[in-house]
Amino acid sequence: MQIDEFTSEWKKGVLDPDAEVSANALTRTARPVFRAMLELGDWAVDLSGLDPKQVSAIHLAVILRATLRRKEKVKGWSDALRVARESLAQSGVDERKILSGLI
């Protein structure tokens, strides 16, 4: 798989504010992130340029957890955490529940 294919797969869940949040749906979001990092390297995951109004904060939190140990090498990781926090605040959801261990 190429980087664009991995990216389009994980972004399906992240860039859908109304995305399903079942275990299967979250796995479909996380799997291509792990594959991209394993097959291409940490640089293959780019979390920059996300808009808080256009993301599923829960799917984004899954990506942030999946990449936590390599956050220094994942482009836009800190910005993505800020985006997740803003998205949760806009939705009135307590960020501590969703982002526990990340903040």
ABEGO torsion letter per residue (X at the ends): XBAAAAAAAAAAAAABAABBABAAAAAAAAAAAAAAAAAAEAAABBABGBBAAABBAAAAAAAAAAAAAAAAABBGAAAAAAAAAAAAAAAGBBAAAAABGAX
